[in-house]
Amino acid sequence: MVKRTRFAEYRDRYRNYRFELSEEGILLMQCHTDGGSLVWDWKAHDDMADAFADVAGDREIKVLIHTGTGANYNADWGRLPNGGLPEKPLYDAMPGVRGLHKLDEKAWYNRNLMWNVLDVDVPMISVVNGPCNIHSEVPLMGDVVLASQDAYFQDVSHFPRGQVPGDGQHVIWPFLVGHNRARYLLLTGKKLSAQEALEWGAVAEVHPKEAVLDRAWELGRELARRPHLVLRYTRQLFTQNLKRAFLDELGHGLGRETYAQQEFFPFGGGMEPLDRAWNEKPWT
């Protein structure tokens, strides 16, 4: 459950999430690692859920702009900019009860991430500033989704790696682009370019990389001119059907995903690599 928060309380709380609040009440939330593109690991995963809870609990903001930093929105998995691996890879081989509890913890964080994004009660402008091949459901839950020309969407973290495509991917893509397109995207690991995403209806506008965030601020300032309650209640109106879709299928998908990971986890894996069979050894 979201609790009341204020900007001063969470502005410096998270290593991977930078916050900036404008005079108009527009909150900029940027994902990053050491000032560059976000490196997706367990810490970033879990903190994103908590960060969105803090944003959702802030009743003083009027618009949220959510984006990444640097070359990618979210396409660097568990690998640091210098090419090294973090101390704790995203996936560890955890047999038995230890693995069961770790799976349950991560599924719990994932559920909270989805609901906390949907509980943001102000218009959300998502800026996909570059490639996104994991957790694309987060920006796609925005009311206005902008993409840079070099951006693409892809789900290579699930089925191509031997996992059930859960984590909200199974909810957001059919909701936005239809069942047949979504199945094809999730089963094949297709790279959906920004232009294709525009044609499919997943994004609203595509802009040059250097201009896409400026366009978000332009839209945000226009939205922020409306009364506070109009903004909040409009967001609630727009998310109602999406909340129903997640309520119906999120838990189901996470359950299938985590159960099937009994075949995946014993091989370890880290986030390495994406160009080989899921059961090819050795995983290092």
Secondary structure, 3 states (H helix, E strand, C coil): CCCCECHHHHCCCCCCEEEEECCCCEEEEEECECCECCEECHHHHHHHHHHHHHHHCECCCCEEEEECECCECECEECCCCCCCCCCCCCCCCCCHHHHHHHHHHHHHHHHHHHHHHHCCCCCEEEEECCCECCCCHHHHCCCEEEEECCCEECCCCCHHHCCCCCCCHHHHHHHHHCHHHHHHHHHHCCCEEHHHHHHHCCCCEEECCCCHHHHHHHHHHHHCCCCHHHHHHHHHHHHHHHHHHHHHHHHHHHHHHHHHCCCCHHHCCCCCCCCCCCCCCCCC
